[in-house]
Amino acid sequence: MDSTSSPQVSEEKTPEIPEIRTGDTVKVSYKIKEEGKERIQPFEGIVIARKGAGNSKTITVRKLASLGIGVERIFPIFSPNIGKIEVTKHGKFRRSKLYFLREQKTRLA
């Protein structure tokens, strides 16, 4: 499969994306359309996986909601619905996939 078959995203529309690694705590602001209105909702959590290459690159972000329930979202990095991505804190993990955090009930997950 050649890289030209993936959907093209224009360079001027994409916001500046910081260097994101697994283990980083990120804050993703994404656009939500509800009843004709559009608003930006932040989602802050730990990056547990990175997948894809080029314009189809995605990150999986996990956070603990109320009562210790884990919530995961997969964000396409170059989606037009992503407002901005901020790296809050860099993590020190030596794994490419942090799926073991799903079983942990600590503050790390």
N, CA, C and O atoms as a Tinker XYZ file with bonds, in Angstrom:
   436  protein
     1  N      0.850000   -1.172000    0.000000    73     2
     2  CA     0.000000    0.000000    0.000000    64     1     3
     3  C      0.893000    1.232000    0.000000    63     2     4     5
     4  O      1.814000    1.335000    0.810000    81     3
     5  N      0.627000    2.150000   -0.891000    73     3     6
     6  CA     1.443000    3.350000   -0.943000    64     5     7
     7  C      0.838000    4.439000   -0.071000    63     6     8     9
     8  O     -0.351000    4.409000    0.244000    81     7
     9  N      1.666000    5.397000    0.312000    73     7    10
    10  CA     1.219000    6.441000    1.220000    64     9    11
    11  C      0.339000    7.472000    0.533000    63    10    12    13
    12  O     -0.263000    8.305000    1.210000    81    11
    13  N      0.247000    7.442000   -0.785000    73    11    14
    14  CA    -0.584000    8.416000   -1.486000    64    13    15
    15  C     -2.061000    8.067000   -1.429000    63    14    16    17
    16  O     -2.898000    8.914000   -1.737000    81    15
    17  N     -2.406000    6.843000   -1.043000    73    15    18
    18  CA    -3.810000    6.457000   -0.995000    64    17    19
    19  C     -4.507000    6.950000    0.268000    63    18    20    21
    20  O     -5.737000    6.949000    0.317000    81    19
    21  N     -3.762000    7.373000    1.292000    73    19    22
    22  CA    -4.383000    7.875000    2.510000    64    21    23
    23  C     -4.939000    9.271000    2.250000    63    22    24    25
    24  O     -4.425000    9.996000    1.399000    81    23
    25  N     -5.991000    9.652000    2.982000    73    23    26
    26  CA    -6.578000   10.969000    2.748000    64    25    27
    27  C     -5.574000   12.071000    3.079000    63    26    28    29
    28  O     -4.866000   12.007000    4.084000    81    27
    29  N     -5.530000   13.071000    2.220000    73    27    30
    30  CA    -4.561000   14.147000    2.385000    64    29    31
    31  C     -5.145000   15.240000    3.274000    63    30    32    33
    32  O     -6.308000   15.620000    3.138000    81    31
    33  N     -4.314000   15.733000    4.183000    73    31    34
    34  CA    -4.687000   16.840000    5.050000    64    33    35
    35  C     -3.782000   17.999000    4.690000    63    34    36    37
    36  O     -2.563000   17.847000    4.618000    81    35
    37  N     -4.377000   19.154000    4.467000    73    35    38
    38  CA    -3.556000   20.289000    4.054000    64    37    39
    39  C     -2.692000   20.756000    5.218000    63    38    40    41
    40  O     -3.103000   20.706000    6.377000    81    39
    41  N     -1.498000   21.206000    4.888000    73    39    42
    42  CA    -0.519000   21.581000    5.902000    64    41    43
    43  C     -0.958000   22.808000    6.694000    63    42    44    45
    44  O     -0.685000   22.887000    7.891000    81    43
    45  N     -1.633000   23.773000    6.055000    73    43    46
    46  CA    -1.947000   25.012000    6.753000    64    45    47
    47  C     -3.093000   24.846000    7.749000    63    46    48    49
    48  O     -3.228000   25.669000    8.654000    81    47
    49  N     -3.917000   23.815000    7.615000    73    47    50
    50  CA    -5.040000   23.626000    8.528000    64    49    51
    51  C     -4.646000   22.892000    9.805000    63    50    52    53
    52  O     -5.312000   23.044000   10.829000    81    51
    53  N     -3.588000   22.108000    9.765000    73    51    54
    54  CA    -3.225000   21.320000   10.929000    64    53    55
    55  C     -2.540000   22.194000   11.966000    63    54    56    57
    56  O     -1.626000   22.948000   11.632000    81    55
    57  N     -2.971000   22.104000   13.224000    73    55    58
    58  CA    -2.297000   22.874000   14.265000    64    57    59
    59  C     -0.934000   22.260000   14.570000    63    58    60    61
    60  O     -0.638000   21.139000   14.157000    81    59
    61  N     -0.128000   22.993000   15.282000    73    59    62
    62  CA     1.197000   22.497000   15.624000    64    61    63
    63  C      1.052000   21.376000   16.652000    63    62    64    65
    64  O      0.476000   21.573000   17.722000    81    63
    65  N      1.581000   20.202000   16.315000    73    63    66
    66  CA     1.465000   19.025000   17.167000    64    65    67
    67  C      2.774000   18.844000   17.930000    63    66    68    69
    68  O      3.835000   18.763000   17.311000    81    67
    69  N      2.723000   18.778000   19.263000    73    67    70
    70  CA     3.964000   18.562000   20.013000    64    69    71
    71  C      4.430000   17.112000   19.908000    63    70    72    73
    72  O      3.687000   16.251000   19.435000    81    71
    73  N      5.637000   16.846000   20.340000    73    71    74
    74  CA     6.181000   15.486000   20.374000    64    73    75
    75  C      5.454000   14.721000   21.480000    63    74    76    77
    76  O      5.567000   15.067000   22.656000    81    75
    77  N      4.714000   13.687000   21.103000    73    75    78
    78  CA     3.908000   12.915000   22.052000    64    77    79
    79  C      4.477000   11.513000   22.136000    63    78    80    81
    80  O      4.671000   10.851000   21.116000    81    79
    81  N      4.749000   11.055000   23.365000    73    79    82
    82  CA     5.244000    9.700000   23.588000    64    81    83
    83  C      4.276000    8.986000   24.520000    63    82    84    85
    84  O      3.468000    9.623000   25.196000    81    83
    85  N      4.361000    7.663000   24.552000    73    83    86
    86  CA     3.526000    6.922000   25.493000    64    85    87
    87  C      3.994000    7.243000   26.901000    63    86    88    89
    88  O      5.191000    7.371000   27.159000    81    87
    89  N      3.045000    7.368000   27.800000    73    87    90
    90  CA     3.348000    7.728000   29.170000    64    89    91
    91  C      3.175000    9.201000   29.455000    63    90    92    93
    92  O      3.129000    9.598000   30.619000    81    91
    93  N      3.078000   10.026000   28.423000    73    91    94
    94  CA     2.887000   11.461000   28.616000    64    93    95
    95  C      1.455000   11.739000   29.065000    63    94    96    97
    96  O      0.514000   11.066000   28.646000    81    95
    97  N      1.315000   12.736000   29.919000    73    95    98
    98  CA    -0.008000   13.219000   30.282000    64    97    99
    99  C     -0.343000   14.359000   29.331000    63    98   100   101
   100  O      0.370000   15.361000   29.271000    81    99
   101  N     -1.430000   14.199000   28.594000    73    99   102
   102  CA    -1.798000   15.191000   27.582000    64   101   103
   103  C     -3.198000   15.723000   27.846000    63   102   104   105
   104  O     -4.021000   15.076000   28.493000    81   103
   105  N     -3.441000   16.915000   27.328000    73   103   106
   106  CA    -4.768000   17.523000   27.379000    64   105   107
   107  C     -5.192000   17.776000   25.939000    63   106   108   109
   108  O     -4.617000   18.618000   25.249000    81   107
   109  N     -6.201000   17.041000   25.496000    73   107   110
   110  CA    -6.687000   17.130000   24.117000    64   109   111
   111  C     -7.985000   17.931000   24.120000    63   110   112   113
   112  O     -8.940000   17.567000   24.807000    81   111
   113  N     -8.021000   19.010000   23.360000    73   111   114
   114  CA    -9.237000   19.806000   23.201000    64   113   115
   115  C     -9.858000   19.434000   21.862000    63   114   116   117
   116  O     -9.244000   19.625000   20.813000    81   115
   117  N    -11.073000   18.904000   21.901000    73   115   118
   118  CA   -11.722000   18.479000   20.666000    64   117   119
   119  C    -13.107000   19.098000   20.562000    63   118   120   121
   120  O    -13.743000   19.418000   21.565000    81   119
   121  N    -13.554000   19.259000   19.327000    73   119   122
   122  CA   -14.813000   19.940000   19.048000    64   121   123
   123  C    -15.962000   18.946000   19.069000    63   122   124   125
   124  O    -15.855000   17.835000   18.551000    81   123
   125  N    -17.071000   19.370000   19.680000    73   123   126
   126  CA   -18.287000   18.561000   19.746000    64   125   127
   127  C    -19.432000   19.391000   19.184000    63   126   128   129
   128  O    -19.594000   20.557000   19.544000    81   127
   129  N    -20.233000   18.784000   18.293000    73   127   130
   130  CA   -21.408000   19.459000   17.760000    64   129   131
   131  C    -22.642000   18.899000   18.453000    63   130   132   133
   132  O    -22.894000   17.695000   18.425000    81   131
   133  N    -23.415000   19.799000   19.080000    73   131   134
   134  CA   -24.657000   19.413000   19.749000    64   133   135
   135  C    -25.742000   20.412000   19.371000    63   134   136   137
   136  O    -25.590000   21.612000   19.598000    81   135
   137  N    -26.816000   19.930000   18.806000    73   135   138
   138  CA   -27.985000   20.741000   18.484000    64   137   139
   139  C    -27.618000   22.007000   17.715000    63   138   140   141
   140  O    -28.114000   23.091000   18.024000    81   139
   141  N    -26.769000   21.874000   16.739000    73   139   142
   142  CA   -26.407000   23.024000   15.927000    64   141   143
   143  C    -25.316000   23.896000   16.514000    63   142   144   145
   144  O    -24.799000   24.776000   15.824000    81   143
   145  N    -24.950000   23.676000   17.776000    73   143   146
   146  CA   -23.885000   24.455000   18.400000    64   145   147
   147  C    -22.601000   23.640000   18.401000    63   146   148   149
   148  O    -22.630000   22.410000   18.376000    81   147
   149  N    -21.499000   24.331000   18.430000    73   147   150
   150  CA   -20.198000   23.668000   18.471000    64   149   151
   151  C    -19.435000   24.180000   19.683000    63   150   152   153
   152  O    -19.336000   25.388000   19.899000    81   151
   153  N    -18.900000   23.259000   20.471000    73   151   154
   154  CA   -18.123000   23.656000   21.645000    64   153   155
   155  C    -16.868000   22.807000   21.722000    63   154   156   157
   156  O    -16.762000   21.768000   21.071000    81   155
   157  N    -15.920000   23.263000   22.527000    73   155   158
   158  CA   -14.657000   22.550000   22.696000    64   157   159
   159  C    -14.647000   21.922000   24.077000    63   158   160   161
   160  O    -14.885000   22.594000   25.080000    81   159
   161  N    -14.366000   20.619000   24.121000    73   159   162
   162  CA   -14.333000   19.894000   25.386000    64   161   163
   163  C    -12.931000   19.318000   25.589000    63   162   164   165
   164  O    -12.403000   18.650000   24.700000    81   163
   165  N    -12.324000   19.573000   26.752000    73   163   166
   166  CA   -10.986000   19.010000   27.007000    64   165   167
   167  C    -11.077000   17.585000   27.540000    63   166   168   169
   168  O    -12.044000   17.218000   28.207000    81   167
   169  N    -10.063000   16.797000   27.239000    73   167   170
   170  CA    -9.945000   15.424000   27.730000    64   169   171
   171  C     -8.494000   15.255000   28.152000    63   170   172   173
   172  O     -7.595000   15.301000   27.312000    81   171
   173  N     -8.256000   15.059000   29.446000    73   171   174
   174  CA    -6.894000   14.965000   29.957000    64   173   175
   175  C     -6.644000   13.573000   30.507000    63   174   176   177
   176  O     -7.444000   13.051000   31.284000    81   175
   177  N     -5.532000   12.973000   30.103000    73   175   178
   178  CA    -5.187000   11.639000   30.571000    64   177   179
   179  C     -3.809000   11.226000   30.091000    63   178   180   181
   180  O     -3.056000   12.030000   29.542000    81   179
   181  N     -3.491000    9.947000   30.310000    73   179   182
   182  CA    -2.189000    9.390000   29.958000    64   181   183
   183  C     -2.283000    8.720000   28.591000    63   182   184   185
   184  O     -3.244000    8.005000   28.309000    81   183
   185  N     -1.289000    8.951000   27.751000    73   183   186
   186  CA    -1.217000    8.295000   26.446000    64   185   187
   187  C     -0.754000    6.867000   26.685000    63   186   188   189
   188  O      0.368000    6.650000   27.143000    81   187
   189  N     -1.616000    5.876000   26.377000    73   187   190
   190  CA    -1.236000    4.481000   26.597000    64   189   191
   191  C     -0.842000    3.780000   25.309000    63   190   192   193
   192  O     -0.303000    2.675000   25.358000    81   191
   193  N     -1.098000    4.400000   24.142000    73   191   194
   194  CA    -0.711000    3.768000   22.870000    64   193   195
   195  C     -0.642000    4.819000   21.776000    63   194   196   197
   196  O     -1.375000    5.808000   21.787000    81   195
   197  N      0.259000    4.577000   20.830000    73   195   198
   198  CA     0.355000    5.353000   19.595000    64   197   199
   199  C      0.309000    4.363000   18.449000    63   198   200   201
   200  O      0.965000    3.323000   18.494000    81   199
   201  N     -0.464000    4.683000   17.421000    73   199   202
   202  CA    -0.588000    3.775000   16.277000    64   201   203
   203  C     -0.603000    4.574000   14.992000    63   202   204   205
   204  O     -0.884000    5.772000   14.993000    81   203
   205  N     -0.300000    3.901000   13.900000    73   203   206
   206  CA    -0.405000    4.499000   12.584000    64   205   207
   207  C      0.814000    5.308000   12.201000    63   206   208   209
   208  O      1.758000    5.465000   12.975000    81   207
   209  N      0.765000    5.815000   10.983000    73   207   210
   210  CA     1.846000    6.641000   10.461000    64   209   211
   211  C      1.256000    7.676000    9.522000    63   210   212   213
   212  O      0.200000    7.455000    8.929000    81   211
   213  N      1.923000    8.779000    9.389000    73   211   214
   214  CA     1.472000    9.823000    8.481000    64   213   215
   215  C      0.208000   10.496000    8.976000    63   214   216   217
   216  O      0.091000   10.828000   10.156000    81   215
   217  N     -0.741000   10.696000    8.068000    73   215   218
   218  CA    -1.982000   11.387000    8.417000    64   217   219
   219  C     -2.946000   10.532000    9.218000    63   218   220   221
   220  O     -3.900000   11.061000    9.789000    81   219
   221  N     -2.726000    9.230000    9.276000    73   219   222
   222  CA    -3.643000    8.348000    9.998000    64   221   223
   223  C     -3.132000    7.994000   11.390000    63   222   224   225
   224  O     -3.564000    6.995000   11.964000    81   223
   225  N     -2.232000    8.785000   11.939000    73   223   226
   226  CA    -1.665000    8.515000   13.259000    64   225   227
   227  C     -2.711000    8.779000   14.343000    63   226   228   229
   228  O     -3.407000    9.794000   14.304000    81   227
   229  N     -2.820000    7.865000   15.306000    73   227   230
   230  CA    -3.771000    8.012000   16.401000    64   229   231
   231  C     -3.069000    7.820000   17.734000    63   230   232   233
   232  O     -2.021000    7.178000   17.814000    81   231
   233  N     -3.662000    8.387000   18.782000    73   231   234
   234  CA    -3.202000    8.146000   20.145000    64   233   235
   235  C     -4.399000    7.683000   20.965000    63   234   236   237
   236  O     -5.528000    8.119000   20.738000    81   235
   237  N     -4.141000    6.797000   21.918000    73   235   238
   238  CA    -5.169000    6.344000   22.844000    64   237   239
   239  C     -4.876000    6.975000   24.190000    63   238   240   241
   240  O     -3.794000    6.789000   24.747000    81   239
   241  N     -5.843000    7.726000   24.720000    73   239   242
   242  CA    -5.675000    8.457000   25.973000    64   241   243
   243  C     -6.620000    7.858000   26.998000    63   242   244   245
   244  O     -7.795000    7.626000   26.711000    81   243
   245  N     -6.100000    7.605000   28.209000    73   243   246
   246  CA    -6.888000    7.006000   29.285000    64   245   247
   247  C     -6.885000    7.929000   30.491000    63   246   248   249
   248  O     -5.849000    8.474000   30.870000    81   247
   249  N     -8.063000    8.099000   31.090000    73   247   250
   250  CA    -8.164000    8.869000   32.325000    64   249   251
   251  C     -9.085000    8.145000   33.284000    63   250   252   253
   252  O     -9.881000    7.299000   32.877000    81   251
   253  N     -8.974000    8.480000   34.558000    73   251   254
   254  CA    -9.866000    7.927000   35.565000    64   253   255
   255  C    -10.983000    8.923000   35.811000    63   254   256   257
   256  O    -10.728000   10.065000   36.192000    81   255
   257  N    -12.205000    8.500000   35.599000    73   255   258
   258  CA   -13.365000    9.344000   35.851000    64   257   259
   259  C    -13.770000    9.174000   37.317000    63   258   260   261
   260  O    -13.015000    8.618000   38.114000    81   259
   261  N    -14.935000    9.644000   37.657000    73   259   262
   262  CA   -15.393000    9.545000   39.034000    64   261   263
   263  C    -15.597000    8.086000   39.435000    63   262   264   265
   264  O    -15.920000    7.246000   38.596000    81   263
   265  N    -15.414000    7.801000   40.674000    73   263   266
   266  CA   -15.547000    6.469000   41.273000    64   265   267
   267  C    -14.519000    5.482000   40.729000    63   266   268   269
   268  O    -14.724000    4.272000   40.819000    81   267
   269  N    -13.417000    5.978000   40.167000    73   267   270
   270  CA   -12.341000    5.113000   39.706000    64   269   271
   271  C    -12.624000    4.361000   38.423000    63   270   272   273
   272  O    -11.962000    3.364000   38.136000    81   271
   273  N    -13.585000    4.814000   37.651000    73   271   274
   274  CA   -13.908000    4.160000   36.385000    64   273   275
   275  C    -13.000000    4.736000   35.304000    63   274   276   277
   276  O    -12.918000    5.954000   35.141000    81   275
   277  N    -12.320000    3.862000   34.569000    73   275   278
   278  CA   -11.409000    4.306000   33.523000    64   277   279
   279  C    -12.144000    4.609000   32.230000    63   278   280   281
   280  O    -13.051000    3.879000   31.832000    81   279
   281  N    -11.743000    5.696000   31.575000    73   279   282
   282  CA   -12.330000    6.100000   30.305000    64   281   283
   283  C    -11.198000    6.226000   29.297000    63   282   284   285
   284  O    -10.202000    6.901000   29.558000    81   283
   285  N    -11.349000    5.577000   28.139000    73   283   286
   286  CA   -10.343000    5.649000   27.082000    64   285   287
   287  C    -10.970000    6.234000   25.829000    63   286   288   289
   288  O    -12.113000    5.929000   25.489000    81   287
   289  N    -10.204000    7.083000   25.145000    73   287   290
   290  CA   -10.637000    7.635000   23.866000    64   289   291
   291  C     -9.492000    7.533000   22.885000    63   290   292   293
   292  O     -8.328000    7.696000   23.251000    81   291
   293  N     -9.826000    7.263000   21.640000    73   291   294
   294  CA    -8.836000    7.202000   20.570000    64   293   295
   295  C     -9.000000    8.467000   19.734000    63   294   296   297
   296  O    -10.075000    8.743000   19.203000    81   295
   297  N     -7.910000    9.229000   19.628000    73   295   298
   298  CA    -7.935000   10.488000   18.894000    64   297   299
   299  C     -7.054000   10.399000   17.653000    63   298   300   301
   300  O     -5.867000   10.096000   17.773000    81   299
   301  N     -7.601000   10.654000   16.460000    73   299   302
   302  CA    -6.738000   10.847000   15.291000    64   301   303
   303  C     -6.040000   12.204000   15.443000    63   302   304   305
   304  O     -6.704000   13.228000   15.603000    81   303
   305  N     -4.724000   12.213000   15.395000    73   303   306
   306  CA    -3.971000   13.434000   15.689000    64   305   307
   307  C     -4.268000   14.541000   14.682000    63   306   308   309
   308  O     -4.356000   15.708000   15.063000    81   307
   309  N     -4.422000   14.201000   13.419000    73   307   310
   310  CA    -4.606000   15.210000   12.381000    64   309   311
   311  C     -6.070000   15.424000   12.013000    63   310   312   313
   312  O     -6.366000   15.893000   10.914000    81   311
   313  N     -6.987000   15.089000   12.911000    73   311   314
   314  CA    -8.407000   15.289000   12.655000    64   313   315
   315  C     -8.747000   16.779000   12.726000    63   314   316   317
   316  O     -8.175000   17.496000   13.548000    81   315
   317  N     -9.659000   17.258000   11.886000    73   315   318
   318  CA   -10.067000   18.663000   11.990000    64   317   319
   319  C    -10.877000   18.947000   13.256000    63   318   320   321
   320  O    -11.075000   20.109000   13.609000    81   319
   321  N    -11.349000   17.904000   13.943000    73   319   322
   322  CA   -12.100000   18.096000   15.181000    64   321   323
   323  C    -11.205000   18.288000   16.396000    63   322   324   325
   324  O    -11.701000   18.584000   17.482000    81   323
   325  N     -9.908000   18.128000   16.236000    73   323   326
   326  CA    -8.980000   18.340000   17.340000    64   325   327
   327  C     -8.573000   19.806000   17.340000    63   326   328   329
   328  O     -8.011000   20.305000   16.365000    81   327
   329  N     -8.863000   20.497000   18.451000    73   327   330
   330  CA    -8.478000   21.898000   18.553000    64   329   331
   331  C     -6.995000   22.043000   18.798000    63   330   332   333
   332  O     -6.284000   22.657000   18.002000    81   331
   333  N     -6.520000   21.475000   19.909000    73   331   334
   334  CA    -5.093000   21.497000   20.199000    64   333   335
   335  C     -4.765000   20.361000   21.153000    63   334   336   337
   336  O     -5.634000   19.821000   21.836000    81   335
   337  N     -3.484000   20.015000   21.178000    73   335   338
   338  CA    -2.982000   18.972000   22.065000    64   337   339
   339  C     -1.844000   19.577000   22.866000    63   338   340   341
   340  O     -0.879000   20.087000   22.297000    81   339
   341  N     -1.957000   19.520000   24.198000    73   339   342
   342  CA    -0.907000   20.036000   25.072000    64   341   343
   343  C     -0.317000   18.877000   25.861000    63   342   344   345
   344  O     -1.050000   18.033000   26.377000    81   343
   345  N      1.001000   18.838000   25.953000    73   343   346
   346  CA     1.660000   17.847000   26.801000    64   345   347
   347  C      1.826000   18.488000   28.170000    63   346   348   349
   348  O      2.590000   19.440000   28.330000    81   347
   349  N      1.095000   17.955000   29.171000    73   347   350
   350  CA     1.150000   18.495000   30.518000    64   349   351
   351  C      2.383000   18.014000   31.255000    63   350   352   353
   352  O      3.053000   18.787000   31.939000    81   351
   353  N      2.683000   16.717000   31.109000    73   351   354
   354  CA     3.799000   16.119000   31.835000    64   353   355
   355  C      4.367000   14.980000   31.003000    63   354   356   357
   356  O      3.620000   14.235000   30.369000    81   355
   357  N      5.693000   14.845000   31.006000    73   355   358
   358  CA     6.339000   13.738000   30.306000    64   357   359
   359  C      6.469000   12.562000   31.260000    63   358   360   361
   360  O      6.856000   12.732000   32.416000    81   359
   361  N      6.145000   11.363000   30.774000    73   359   362
   362  CA     6.238000   10.160000   31.585000    64   361   363
   363  C      7.521000    9.410000   31.307000    63   362   364   365
   364  O      8.148000    9.590000   30.263000    81   363
   365  N      7.907000    8.569000   32.250000    73   363   366
   366  CA     9.122000    7.769000   32.093000    64   365   367
   367  C      8.740000    6.303000   32.048000    63   366   368   369
   368  O      8.903000    5.579000   33.030000    81   367
   369  N      8.235000    5.870000   30.915000    73   367   370
   370  CA     7.908000    4.470000   30.702000    64   369   371
   371  C      8.781000    3.951000   29.581000    63   370   372   373
   372  O      9.077000    4.670000   28.627000    81   371
   373  N      9.192000    2.702000   29.700000    73   371   374
   374  CA    10.032000    2.107000   28.663000    64   373   375
   375  C      9.261000    1.029000   27.918000    63   374   376   377
   376  O      9.796000   -0.040000   27.626000    81   375
   377  N      8.017000    1.314000   27.618000    73   375   378
   378  CA     7.158000    0.418000   26.858000    64   377   379
   379  C      6.466000    1.231000   25.772000    63   378   380   381
   380  O      6.258000    2.435000   25.923000    81   379
   381  N      6.113000    0.569000   24.681000    73   379   382
   382  CA     5.403000    1.285000   23.628000    64   381   383
   383  C      3.893000    1.246000   23.843000    63   382   384   385
   384  O      3.188000    2.147000   23.388000    81   383
   385  N      3.394000    0.242000   24.512000    73   383   386
   386  CA     1.970000    0.130000   24.828000    64   385   387
   387  C      1.836000   -0.045000   26.337000    63   386   388   389
   388  O      2.467000   -0.927000   26.919000    81   387
   389  N      1.024000    0.786000   26.967000    73   387   390
   390  CA     0.870000    0.765000   28.419000    64   389   391
   391  C     -0.476000    0.172000   28.814000    63   390   392   393
   392  O     -1.188000    0.731000   29.648000    81   391
   393  N     -0.821000   -0.962000   28.213000    73   391   394
   394  CA    -2.116000   -1.574000   28.482000    64   393   395
   395  C     -2.211000   -2.127000   29.896000    63   394   396   397
   396  O     -3.316000   -2.389000   30.372000    81   395
   397  N     -1.092000   -2.313000   30.579000    73   395   398
   398  CA    -1.129000   -2.812000   31.950000    64   397   399
   399  C     -1.749000   -1.789000   32.898000    63   398   400   401
   400  O     -2.127000   -2.147000   34.014000    81   399
   401  N     -1.862000   -0.536000   32.490000    73   399   402
   402  CA    -2.495000    0.478000   33.332000    64   401   403
   403  C     -4.000000    0.263000   33.451000    63   402   404   405
   404  O     -4.640000    0.831000   34.335000    81   403
   405  N     -4.567000   -0.554000   32.567000    73   403   406
   406  CA    -6.003000   -0.831000   32.644000    64   405   407
   407  C     -6.359000   -1.594000   33.907000    63   406   408   409
   408  O     -7.447000   -1.410000   34.453000    81   407
   409  N     -5.466000   -2.441000   34.377000    73   407   410
   410  CA    -5.742000   -3.234000   35.570000    64   409   411
   411  C     -5.410000   -2.490000   36.860000    63   410   412   413
   412  O     -5.884000   -2.874000   37.929000    81   411
   413  N     -4.607000   -1.436000   36.779000    73   411   414
   414  CA    -4.206000   -0.722000   37.985000    64   413   415
   415  C     -5.288000    0.256000   38.408000    63   414   416   417
   416  O     -5.893000    0.925000   37.570000    81   415
   417  N     -5.527000    0.335000   39.695000    73   415   418
   418  CA    -6.531000    1.248000   40.240000    64   417   419
   419  C     -5.873000    2.441000   40.926000    63   418   420   421
   420  O     -6.492000    3.089000   41.769000    81   419
   421  N     -4.632000    2.734000   40.573000    73   419   422
   422  CA    -3.905000    3.799000   41.244000    64   421   423
   423  C     -4.052000    5.114000   40.494000    63   422   424   425
   424  O     -4.764000    5.206000   39.494000    81   423
   425  N     -3.372000    6.110000   40.994000    73   423   426
   426  CA    -3.400000    7.429000   40.387000    64   425   427
   427  C     -2.710000    7.437000   39.028000    63   426   428   429
   428  O     -2.998000    8.293000   38.192000    81   427
   429  N     -1.789000    6.476000   38.799000    73   427   430
   430  CA    -1.094000    6.391000   37.513000    64   429   431
   431  C     -2.064000    6.167000   36.368000    63   430   432   433
   432  O     -1.933000    6.763000   35.299000    81   431
   433  N     -3.038000    5.301000   36.603000    73   431   434
   434  CA    -3.986000    4.976000   35.541000    64   433   435
   435  C     -4.992000    6.088000   35.403000    63   434   436
   436  O     -5.885000    6.012000   34.559000    81   435
